[in-house]
Amino acid sequence: MVLDDIIRLEKQYYCPVFSRQKVCFTRGEDVHLFDTEGNRYTDFLSGIGVCCLGYSDEGYKDALRGAIDSLMHTSNLFYNEVQSRLAELLCKATGYDNAFFSNSGAEAVEGALKLALKYHYALGKPRRGIITLKGSFHGRTLATLAATGQSRFHEAFRPLPKSFVHVDPKDPGELKDAVNGGTAAVMIEPIIGEGGVSPVSGDFLAAAREACDKHGALLIADEIQCGMGRTGTLLASEASGIKPDVVVLAKALGGGVPIGAFLARGEAARAFSAGDHGSTFGGNQLACTAAYYVVNKLVSTDLMRRVADTGEYFISKLKELKEKSRKIVQVRGRGLMIGAELAPDASAKEIQTSLLALGFVTATAGTNTLRFLPPYIIRREHIDSLIGALETLL
Ligand SMILES: *Cc1c(COP(=O)(O)O)cnc(C)c1O
């Protein structure tokens, strides 16, 4: 089909919630995407941080073909070998005690929030309060929307589930004041993604851990975007030296097949019992086969070291560009989760569209930040050509 026909079809039949770029990709190879018109792009987005292995990992494709040929789904009424093996692999690699698999990020966050409520209920002291960060993003279901600290997502859907309080990620004092005996959990994105690629400081994370310990609240890390090797370590929270009670994963976990997860440890891992939570599709054979391959690759090869190295190079190149052009005001991020905030007289949206026309797939974040989430196998030569294009545009 040609692009105009696809656009017409979507306009007529698809729920109009997306403001899409006028491109339809039909094929991927290595770190490149190809569209209906035969144009080739270098991918600096990987489907919003999902396709972490790029598009030509033959082992990944073989593993998926194996699942398709044998069995893709049996439901959670029965035991599931690959689901158990994936849970073991994730727990051993992260030091958590158990895992639950969902179909998406928002659903995994919902599960983690339910776990926190059940944890306190089981202690005989029900609590409802959930504290999250201003500028955060946690998903599109009603509860995860309420958790999201950006009111532009809330307007049409009020009243949202109550008991969510948002605090300034730059102010550990505000957080300490907000946590009390009614707080079920504090949920933090260690690097705020959607909201502008802003790393939360180690001091803030330490304050959160301390406040949670003091008041008996659970600390949840939403690592849906920053986890799974994206920042050069399997979990982004590892680098901060604190250990959340619950970690939420999705995006890169399945390398392109939809799967989310929460990992829990200690008493939090024992809070749910039979009937408390569930899913028809969650953690099925197809999704777990994909995630097993991805996680195994991350823990058994030097891919994460490569993410750290390439990320450092990418950030240094953007910082060099910032010295040359006053249109970049700040470069933020870690590993291959990177944002370049632009000056008010430059538009990240326009630069993103121009980059696309030049063959580079990127995204925006926050108010005026260009966001880069390339596949982990991106190479310096690709970064050099993106920087060249950016330099021309700025
Ligand atoms: C993408 C994202 C979500 C939502 O994940 P979905 O799979 O879109 O539901 C939640 N939290 C963070 C930090 C995310 O980046």
Ligand as a Chemical Component Dictionary entry (heavy atoms), coordinates in Angstrom:
data_LIG
# 
_chem_comp.id                   LIG 
_chem_comp.type                 NON-POLYMER 
_chem_comp.pdbx_formal_charge   0 
_chem_comp.three_letter_code    LIG 
# 
loop_
_chem_comp_atom.comp_id 
_chem_comp_atom.atom_id 
_chem_comp_atom.alt_atom_id 
_chem_comp_atom.type_symbol 
_chem_comp_atom.charge 
_chem_comp_atom.model_Cartn_x 
_chem_comp_atom.model_Cartn_y 
_chem_comp_atom.model_Cartn_z 
_chem_comp_atom.pdbx_ordinal 
LIG C1 C1 C 0 6.135 4.001 28.587 1  
LIG C2 C2 C 0 6.057 4.149 30.042 2  
LIG C3 C3 C 0 4.954 3.680 30.770 3  
LIG C4 C4 C 0 3.726 3.096 30.119 4  
LIG O1 O1 O 0 4.003 1.922 29.421 5  
LIG P1 P1 P 0 2.913 1.375 28.364 6  
LIG O2 O2 O 0 3.518 0.088 27.875 7  
LIG O3 O3 O 0 2.762 2.411 27.306 8  
LIG O4 O4 O 0 1.665 1.164 29.114 9  
LIG C5 C5 C 0 4.991 3.804 32.151 10 
LIG N1 N1 N 0 6.049 4.338 32.777 11 
LIG C6 C6 C 0 7.128 4.781 32.107 12 
LIG C7 C7 C 0 8.282 5.333 32.866 13 
LIG C8 C8 C 0 7.160 4.717 30.711 14 
LIG O5 O5 O 0 8.217 5.197 30.048 15 
# 
loop_
_chem_comp_bond.comp_id 
_chem_comp_bond.atom_id_1 
_chem_comp_bond.atom_id_2 
_chem_comp_bond.value_order 
_chem_comp_bond.pdbx_ordinal 
LIG C1 C2 SING 1  
LIG C2 C3 SING 2  
LIG C2 C8 DOUB 3  
LIG C3 C4 SING 4  
LIG C3 C5 DOUB 5  
LIG C4 O1 SING 6  
LIG O1 P1 SING 7  
LIG P1 O2 DOUB 8  
LIG P1 O3 SING 9  
LIG P1 O4 SING 10 
LIG C5 N1 SING 11 
LIG N1 C6 DOUB 12 
LIG C6 C7 SING 13 
LIG C6 C8 SING 14 
LIG C8 O5 SING 15 
# 
